[in-house]
Amino acid sequence: MPFNLDQVTIFGSHLINFNSVSYLLMKLFIDIFFTLIIVRLIFYPIYKERDYVFTSLLINISVFLICFMLGSIKVKIGFAFGLFAVFSMLRYRTEQIEIRQMTYMFVVIIIAVINALSDEEISFAEQILANASILIAVYLLEKNLLHDREFIKVITYEKIDLIKPEKYDLLIKDLTDRTGLKIKRAEIDSINFLNDTAKLKILFSVPHNSPIKKD
């Protein structure tokens, strides 16, 4: 009788199930393939943040494996929503994550959940189509076909008399004239009366073909 590894059990569990392993590898390949395109080929060339690429890939793979390994339990929907609830409270103590970076984080989590929790009733073609839809949406929106790029920066501003609410229009005009950027909004982050300066958080937009980067 030939030796068959998939019939070997240890403490009641199969040593290996080739069908299950192949199924896992196929789904994991789809997950990593689309995540790499979004994070490495779309996000990184624009934002140049290696740490974020590292974090996003690890979170994606970790969430995928958690969902896949626990997906057989009959709590799939509740498990998925609970996972999103946990990540919705995510905060990094070292620095604040910008909205767009946080959106990318949720995208890689969504991809992981979709690929992990899709069962045998959902074909691989449907799974790939779902991933491709997210990929295309990210690409088109990041290319800003419908609007200019918007960035946020914190600057030190010395004309402290212009931060008064009644002079808001003059503040925006002064910032626009001095930076050459299309300033859409300015908010007071902090005020230092010792040296008469203020830290302002400005939201500005630039055309997509502009060489200006957010850093």
N, C-alpha and C positions, 0 to 999 in steps of 0.2 A: 504494500500500500504506500503510495507516494506521500511524502511529508507536506502538509498544507499549513502554512503559517496562519491563515485566517481562521483556522479551527482551534488554534491554541488559546487557552484561557488562563488568566492569572487572577486569582481571587474572584472568579466569576465573570471577569471582563475579558473580552477578546484582546489578544495581543495586538492584532492589526485587522482592520477591515478595509480591504483594498478599494471597495466601492465608495466607502465613506471618505477615505483619504483622497481619492481622486476627485470626489465631489467638492471637498474642502479646498483642494489645490486649485481647481478650476474657478471657484467663486473668489478665492483670495487673489488669483491672478487678475481677474476682471476688476476687482476692487483696487488693487495697487496700480494697475495700468491707468485707469481713469484718474485716480488721485495724483499720480505722478505728473500727468499731463496738466492738470489744473494747477498744482502747487509749483512744479518745477518749470514748466514751459509757459505758463500764463502769469502766475503770481511773481515768481522770482525775477524774471527779466525787467519787471516794472518797479518792484519795491526793493530788490537787492537785500533781502533779509534772510540770511542763512539759518539763523536760530529759529525763525518761524517755519521754514521748510522742514527742519529737523523735528520741531514740535508737532507740526501738522501730520507728518507721516507717521510718527509714533502713536499719536492719538488715534489716527484712522485705523491703523493695524490693531491697536489694543481694543478699540471699540468693536471692530469687526470680530475679533476672536471671542470677546466677551459675549456678544450677541449670538454668534454662531454656536458656541459651546452651550449656552443656556437657552437657545432658541427652541429646543425640543420640549421644554417645559411649557405647559399650556397657559402662559402668561405673556405672550408675545406683544400684544398691544400695550398692556399695562407696563411691561418691561421697557418698551421703547419710549413711552411717554415719561416714565420715571427717569430714564437716562437723560432725556432732554431737560427735564427739570433740574437734575443735578448740574448739568453743564450750563444751564441758564444762570446759575449762581456763581459761575466760575469767575475768579478774580486772581490776577497775578499781583503779588505784593510789591514786586520790584518796579513795575511800570504799568501804566494804563494802556490797555489795548484799544486801538482805534476801531471805529465801527466797521470799516471795510475789512480789517484783519480778523475781527471777530466773526464777520459774515463768512469769510473763507473757512474759519474754524468750524462753523456750523455746517458748511457745505461738505467738508471732509467727514464730519460725523454722520451726516445724512447719507452720504455714499456708503459708508461702512454699515449703517443700519439696513439700508435697502439691500445690499449684497448679502448680508449675513442672514437676514430674516426671511428672504424670499425662499419659499419652499419648492417642492417638486412640481406643484401645480403651476408655477411660473417658469416658463421656458427660459433658456439662456438667451434667446433672441430678445425676449421681453426685458430681461435684466440688462442686457447691453443697451437696448433702446432707452431705458430709463436713465442709465448712466450717461449715455450720449446726449440726452436732452439737457441734463444738468450741465454737462461740459459745454455744449453749444450756448446755453444761456449765459454762463460765466464769461465765455469768450466774447460774445456780442456786447454784453454790458460793459466788460472791461475795456473793450475797444471804443466805448463811448460814441457809438454811432448816433445816438439821440441827444447827447449832451456833452459838455466839456468835462475834463477831469476836475475833481474838487479835492482840495487838500486842506489840512488844518495845521497851523504852526503857532507856537507861543513865542512872542517877541517882547523885547523890552522897549517901552515907549516913553520918551522924555517929555512930550508936550502934555503934561498932566492936566492942564486946564481944559483940554479937549475931551476928556473922558466923562465930562458931565452929561447927563441924559439929554439936556436941551441942546447940546452941541454934537450930537451923534452924527448928524449928516456931515458936519465939518470934519469930524474924525475920520469917517469913511473916505471922504474926498482927499484928505491929507495922506492917508495910508495908500490910497490908489495912486496919487501923484508921485509919492516918494518911492514906491516899490515897482510901479508899472504893472501891477497885477490887478486883476478884476476882483476886488474885495467885496464879498457878499455880506459878511457879517463880522462883527467884532464884539468880544465879550471880555469883561474885566476879570482876570484871574487873580491878581493881587495888586496891592498898592503899597509903595514904599515912600512914606512922607519924609524920611530922612534925606533922601537924595532926589526927591521929586520925580520918581519914575513909577511906571506901572507895567505889569506884565499883562499883555493882551493875547487872547486866543483869537486868531483870525481865520476865517473860512474864505478861501479864494479858489478861483477856477482858472485853468489854463487850457488852451486848445490841445487836442490830442497830439498834434505834431510838434508841440513845443518841447525843447530839450530840458525844460525845468523839471527837476525831480523834487519829491517831497522832503528829501533830506538836505 
